[in-house]
Amino acid sequence: MFQHPSLLFTHSRHFLRRRRRCHRRRLLSTLSHTLSHPIYTVWAANTGLGKTLVSAGIAASSILSSPPHSKLVYIKPLQTGFPEDSDSDFIYRKIPQILHRRSPQSTLIASNQTLNVSIPAARVKIGNNFSEVSGSCKNGFGDFGFYEEMKVGDGVGVGSELICKTIFAWKEAISPHLATEREYAFVGDDDVLALLQKCLETGVESDGGVLSLVETSGGVASPGSSGSLQCDLYRPFRLPSILVGDGRLGGISGTISAYESLTIRGYDVVAVVLEDHGLENEVPLLSYLRNRVPVLVLPSIPKDPLDDLMEWFDESQSVFHLLKGIMLSSYKKQLDRLHEMPRKAQEIFWWPFTQHKLVPQEKVTVIDSRCGENFAVHKMKDHGYISQMFDACASWWTQGPNAALQIKLAREMGYTAARFGHVMFPENVYEPALECAELLLEGVGKGWASRVYFSDNGSTAIEIALKMAFRKFLADNKLLLDLSQHNTDESSIELKVVALTGSYHGDTLGAMDAQAPSPYTGFLQQPWYTGRGFFLDPPFVSMCNGAWKIVVPKKMNYVDVKEDTSFNSRDQVFNKSRDDSNLSSAYSTYISQELLPSSGSRKFSHAGALIIEPVIQGAGGMLMVDPLFQRILVKECKNRKIPVIFDEVFTGYWRLGVESAAQLIFCQPDIACFAKLMTGGMIPLAATLATNDVFESFVGDSKLNALLHGHSYSAHAVGCAAACNSVKWFKDSQTNPNIIPGQNLLTELWDAELVRKISFHPAVQRVVSLGTLFALELKVEDHDAGYASLCGTSLLLKLREDGIYMRPLGNVIYMMCGPCTSPQVCLQMLETLNNRLDGFRQEKIQKTHEV
Amino acid sequence: MFQHPSLLFTHSRHFLRRRRRCHRRRLLSTLSHTLSHPIYTVWAANTGLGKTLVSAGIAASSILSSPPHSKLVYIKPLQTGFPEDSDSDFIYRKIPQILHRRSPQSTLIASNQTLNVSIPAARVKIGNNFSEVSGSCKNGFGDFGFYEEMKVGDGVGVGSELICKTIFAWKEAISPHLATEREYAFVGDDDVLALLQKCLETGVESDGGVLSLVETSGGVASPGSSGSLQCDLYRPFRLPSILVGDGRLGGISGTISAYESLTIRGYDVVAVVLEDHGLENEVPLLSYLRNRVPVLVLPSIPKDPLDDLMEWFDESQSVFHLLKGIMLSSYKKQLDRLHEMPRKAQEIFWWPFTQHKLVPQEKVTVIDSRCGENFAVHKMKDHGYISQMFDACASWWTQGPNAALQIKLAREMGYTAARFGHVMFPENVYEPALECAELLLEGVGKGWASRVYFSDNGSTAIEIALKMAFRKFLADNKLLLDLSQHNTDESSIELKVVALTGSYHGDTLGAMDAQAPSPYTGFLQQPWYTGRGFFLDPPFVSMCNGAWKIVVPKKMNYVDVKEDTSFNSRDQVFNKSRDDSNLSSAYSTYISQELLPSSGSRKFSHAGALIIEPVIQGAGGMLMVDPLFQRILVKECKNRKIPVIFDEVFTGYWRLGVESAAQLIFCQPDIACFAKLMTGGMIPLAATLATNDVFESFVGDSKLNALLHGHSYSAHAVGCAAACNSVKWFKDSQTNPNIIPGQNLLTELWDAELVRKISFHPAVQRVVSLGTLFALELKVEDHDAGYASLCGTSLLLKLREDGIYMRPLGNVIYMMCGPCTSPQVCLQMLETLNNRLDGFRQEKIQKTHEV
């Protein structure tokens, strides 16, 4: 049966590698757990600290408390040393004993079940009668029907219930990841979570008091079967936690460290409980926890293995009673808070971009946490539960991390906050800022940029870019010299931008003035908006009825370019060979006409900067601009010494499938702005990159020549550290499975066939899919189009029921994933959307008929 | 000798409390450590994992390596179980043994010294001859001259050197904090650090290869003598670290958790080393560490206490050789990086507010880390060292944390990043955002604000405030109705702000347009600046020659208010009784004249908002505006239905000694902006608070009526969590010793007498001290005044030598501390400044003579 040890070693290593790669099936998460009763995870600072005794104590206290018909669900997801060391077996036998001792007249129905047992473990349990039922075994586990139950007490009246479950069991009393290897019985994280979810449902429909306990194995960061640390494995549920601490010499340190490992993964520890070893470890622990988390001390545990522990449980009774009380009140507090949150939010928040009158209390989403791409959302129905939901608005276009990156970033941000906090940037240097600048210049700035200017968000990065561009323009066009020699009067010069209709560059006034009039720029919104630009109508591209089509601006309608405006594939749209088309020269002509200096104005207006969002105009409605047009526009501006700014705040960092969207239009700017995804979607940080020529136009003898713009948290260390780690993570095929090695490209995330199919849908006007973005415009009457449209609301509410959280841009809706999101998840989302579109269409038809 | 146990217990608890309170002497930190040779801290995941064996292994490897005349410094700061368990004694005896075995011809001079020994421990060591020398004992410790040395080898040629030092020793083999209590021998953290610093200097002047090891006690988070966790205690040095892991069952978890406790405190772990227990714990550890940190495995340690371990050391030789190599190369890498950082920074950074031409490479400050209010800065001279420096620019006015708050915030930010990352804010609610909004409204918004609008920095918060104010103004003055009914044309309305000369409200265009022309707003800086305001010259207050004096604006010169413009104390300036003065009515008249509607313009200009920085105009040059004037200005504007904005970005959150500077002028705004110190000085987050009336002017049926402004990371969870924790920490007298309980006030931080003295200094024009701010204006010729002035440069460079990092605002220089900084530290800084001012004055006189 067993192979030669060294062979086994090789084998198991290979096994381990394979498992690592596939331990997440990467499906759209449907995990949820009830809030109908308290559920706690019991963790320990180390192995052998009496975790199961604590579980037993809580269980006994819970069952003995009134009402007497209470229910206790004990779950051991991963058990090694089975069957001898089975913790659920211990609970199953010990609770009736305690009950009988303390309340002999009580009735209890107890059961104990082990669901999946490795063959070696089953062989031990069954003994001589074991016959391998390999047919029913999967991945080395079988369900051998290990179930037992007993009834204690006189049987009169409804009694209490104790349900014990072991989900996966191995024979050897070692860490599950080792037992997995040695017994060839492997289980992936998703399967553990799915089965755990099922077990957590036990007890939902009960009338009495229910308490569920999930007991982990070993220490908080001990590996599970797949090798994932348990604190990572169970993170999607983020159950409230009890930490069993260490009362021995050295135990203060171990307990604090274990607490920190849980905390740095977003868990809430409700209480610490530890065995007394006469060292008063609770004193420094309480001091460390600043009395926010109670620390309970259990009497010393008898060392004699023959001791039935009944006396110990008696002595511990008051401690467990207290602990159970803490657990219940903490649960109640959590529920109360979840329930009041929507009302409170409505009362005191002022949400951006939100008409509060249109958001009734029941529409407010309570987000309990996020794990990778998924929100954990509180839902009120069915006693209330916490449910996973895909964050398809990418929390407003910022999100990138999967679960592993999120935890990594949390740790790195914590490290950086502890190492640096925030330190002064000007004239100084510190590691995260330097490494971040290096990574930006080696990455998105490669081949053109030589300086990095940090600020806080896209909007500030744009204002900085405009200041840079204008100075460069003045320098290049000798205006700077004229000004310094007083040959020219400042007031005679009006600097404008060249920008595209439908663009959006941020919310601060300077960034707004660089965009064409829009719903965001009206007098009511921004009385100071003036629109300081030459605004060109660009040609747009999208997929309609299966084909990619270009719609040229009205002013170009006289040109006959029909043959150049329809494509079978997106690749054709981006193909550089289009430079030779008739459309290409038509674009040149159009642009030249638009850039003719305007006359009649009081001042002489200069086009002092070109600013564009490469390829996709985000806030404008996910509009795809013909890349050929942008390439020619850049060329024409460079010919006229107009500095070129790329606003990559939305498009940068893999949003469009490449690190910098400049790659898609095959040209380089003088200045480019990055933000949003740059930190992986954790905290605000922005960067404006510039060429050395741009930088040089600010160098001089006086401080007044320098660029006098800077925010207090300029290049803040925590943001830079988040950026460093995200930038590296996204582009490395070792960490991002979507990177096509050697190509610096993301794999296609949205299923091409299904995208094509959706583009034919009668409810759909147009479709765009590129990189992490899939967007569609709903077909509506003209009066219902635009940013203020509410036409997609019912569709999006349906999709939220399906576990996809989206937000509309008027009648444009979009789904956005992270650079690491699996294409399978994207496929599932597209399928869900496609299904809902059918219903939406029918609903619309019905409405029309009703009218 | 020993008291009754229960009495001892009471005694020691009392003892503990007293110690806690005083365990930092809170002096201006002068800590530094050399970089002339590698210094490592040896930590362990738990007690009893062989930390000292690892130290011995590294020591042996180091001494045995070429050059043979190498030096090894071994330091044990805290030793319990002395003398039996003395680790430095073990090293002192074992290394010669190993050396003799492996290289019998080598020469070694070894010494072992124990500096401070508790009386019970000394009694054991000295035995019967012990006579208590209480005269030389301090805090229960004495230096009993425990020193021994030996020479090994033939004595020919210069040999190697082994220096072993124990700094503090207790008798009982328990945690130092317990031994401290039981043996009445206490040492504060500052004394540990000061003595450790001294020991670290051993070996600086050596020629050969030197390596220093600092071995901690117990686990990473085991308490030291004062009760501080060792990982917190040693944090100011932030020495690179070796972690001794746990190879036993459960050891993966303990090792990972210990690693995380070090990481979350900003330590760099260079290698993990652990004893083999046959469980291959290194495999999951390597996987967790993603191969960035090497994990080394030591052979199993003989359990027999009689084993002399020589064979084990032989077997381990190659591992320790490898480990030593890792330590040396990591040290070299660190040095190389520190050396190249200034050059790289100069090449690729574009610092804000910085004329790069004026910053030569040697002026670039390399910041290795920060701990509370102090930077750790790299200095090149004397082989290079890392030195502490007080961050008196408060890293540009943002800083608040002391060392304890910094570590707490790091953990809370890590927790929040892991729990939430960033999640969508509009229409949603999540705990950190809700709690933060609640705290803001209960704190700085108390009594007037009812809504919180989040954004990223002060500048964006101001732009949002302006939008709010203008809408409110339009609504209050029926213009909104007129506009909606088309009775009025938008283009006929010009909205302006009322603002003060010298004010500064941020760097984005909208915020800039709300300020009067200044060096920051010139055409070269911001070609789009127009200055949309009625800009009033305010009266300024400052201390000159010992008295607080008001200088009224020129336009008021005709009024005779002399008797109302000079005060003996700052309190008089803020006294509300001044409302009845003649000056008060003169202010009213002046303001009314200035607010008369302007005529002659094409448009009809409205004063649509008042915006002021309460009390202190920061960027304008730390100008203190007469609080009486601001109070009257607010009143006059409210009378005219002009919404009032307080820009508290700089002044808020204890900067001026109160949570909101509005408290100082006894009036409330309609809108107020907060940022900077709100997150404690960690990461950017801003909030615009508003009254319900302001909010209501945006409520309507259409989304287009809503406030369409919002940044991607609106209300980002990590920032909100940092804010929640800082806001609570600063105002709680339990955590902030500067809070005067019950008064919601900071204690006076700057010594009044010394401030007065400085105001008489001939080099000083004026002085302002308030809350955490002390500022002075240097007396200069007119042509050298203002933002571009470089006159303070030499003075500030001297102060940097003294360990105070300051930045000038032209000829205004300032020192800023945190809300928790001890007044003693402030006093030391003032004294230092005062001393340097004398030198500065002399230097100036000399220069004048030379001319």
Interface residues (C-beta under 8 A of the other chain):
Chain A: L16 R20 A45 N46 T47 G48 I174 S175 H177 L178 G218 G219 V220 A221 S222 P223 G227 L229 R238 L249 G250 I252 S253 G254 I256 S257 A258 E260 S261 T263 I264 R265 G266 L279 E280 V283 P284 S287 Y288 R337 M341 P342 K344 A345 E347 I348 F349 W350 W351 P352 F353 T354 Q355 H356 K357 L358 V359 K363 V364 T365 V366 I367 D368 S369 R370 F375 D391 C393 S395 W396 W397 T398 Q399 P401 Q406 I407 L409 A410 R411 M413 G414 Y415 T416 A417 A418 R419 F420 G421 H422 V423 M424 F425 P426 E427 N428 V429 Y430 E431 A433 L434 A437 E438 L441 S450 R451 V452 Y453 F454 S455 D456 N457 G458 S459 T460 E463 L466 K467 F470 R471 L474 L480 L483 E490 I493 L495 D507 T508 L509 G510 A511 D513 P519 Y520 G522 F523 L524 Q525 Q526 P527 W528 R532 G608 A675 K676 G681 M682 I683 P684 A690 F695 F698 V699 G700 D701 S702 K703 L704 N705 A706 L707 L708 H709 G710 H711 S712 Y713 S714 H716 V718 G719 Y787 A788 L790 Y805 R807
Chain B: L16 R20 A45 N46 T47 G48 I174 S175 H177 L178 G218 G219 V220 A221 S222 P223 G227 L229 R238 L249 G250 I252 S253 G254 I256 S257 A258 E260 S261 T263 I264 R265 G266 L279 E280 V283 P284 S287 Y288 R337 M341 P342 K344 A345 E347 I348 F349 W350 W351 P352 F353 T354 Q355 H356 K357 L358 V359 K363 V364 T365 V366 I367 D368 S369 R370 F375 D391 C393 S395 W396 W397 T398 Q399 P401 Q406 I407 L409 A410 R411 M413 G414 Y415 T416 A417 A418 R419 F420 G421 H422 V423 M424 F425 P426 E427 N428 V429 Y430 E431 A433 L434 A437 E438 L441 S450 R451 V452 Y453 F454 S455 D456 N457 G458 S459 T460 E463 L466 K467 F470 R471 L474 L480 L483 E490 I493 L495 D507 T508 L509 G510 A511 D513 P519 Y520 G522 F523 L524 Q525 Q526 P527 W528 R532 G608 A675 K676 G681 M682 I683 P684 A690 F695 F698 V699 G700 D701 S702 K703 L704 N705 A706 L707 L708 H709 G710 H711 S712 Y713 S714 H716 V718 G719 Y787 A788 L790 Y805 R807
